[in-house]
Amino acid sequence: MKDFARRKPVAFGGGVILVAAILVAIFAGQIAPYQATDIGVAGKFLGPGEEGTLLGTDQLGRDIFSRLIYGARISMYVGVVSVLIGITLGTLIGVASAYVGGWTDILLQRLVDALMGFPPIILALALMAALGASVNNVVIALVVILVPGATRVIRSQALSIKELDYTLAAKSIGASSTRIIFKHMLPNVAATYIVLVTLTLGFAIVVEAALSFLGVGIPPDVATWGSMLELGRAHIDKQGWMVVFPGFVIALIVFSVNFLGDGLRDVMDPKLRGR
């Protein structure tokens, strides 16, 4: 940990911010001075610092700081859960596709090509239109758009691992396919898996915010960073803080996880380790 902080201070700082955001999401009820749905805690459209409010209030008199805190709970939940499920499924499919080969590999890759042919946000919008607005449906939509990319990346690495001596030796002595996949192949793509999770988390948070901003993601009565942007859009000319604060938080988290992912990639990739 100390060595990583010394070699990659920016990436380490990104990790600290990410951990802090997760802790804020977990303990939102203890940190926020008000509930996210409390109306009229002070006057409407109060600026930052007015009448005891840290970041001001919105058009319903709701405390923006409290809504940011509770918004972290939803946004981080959606981002973390969708990324863990999506990248894990993509890893399993990619390794299995590379190992089995043949028509199974061809069919899976054609399906991956078809899904990757759609822009991610367009595919997410189509899925949300079919599934309806809810937290779990946003997770499902994100999983669907994350799996193909992870499958493609992991498969390319698994194809080379499949031809390495220790994998061929295990196959020659009669080791089962399940044993080869879980003992020899999956552990050797673990570093790539970790990097994919960190690099993809920021993307998932942005897509969730975009869906909420467009009104097709999480219902507007639920506090998320994206819905706060959407609600503040109509008042950006006079009450700009309603958009600035959630926008800043989204940008901060996305930059943090991207810096962390870049640092982990540099450390775990032997070709980049000396940089």
Secondary structure, 3 states (H helix, E strand, C coil): CHHHHHHCHHHHHHHHHHHHHHHHHHCHHHHCCCCCCCCCCCCCCCCCCHHHCCCCECCCCCEHHHHHHHHHHHHHHHHHHHHHHHHHHHHHHHHHHHHHCHHHHHHHHHHHHHHHCCCHHHHHHHHHHHHCCCHHHHHHHHHHHHHHHHHHHHHHHHHHHHCCHHHHHHHHCCCCHHHHHHHHHHHHHHHHHHHHHHHHHHHHHHHHHHHHHCCCCCCCCCCCHHHHHHHHHCCCCCCCHHHHHHHHHHHHHHHHHHHHHHHHHHHHCCCCCCC
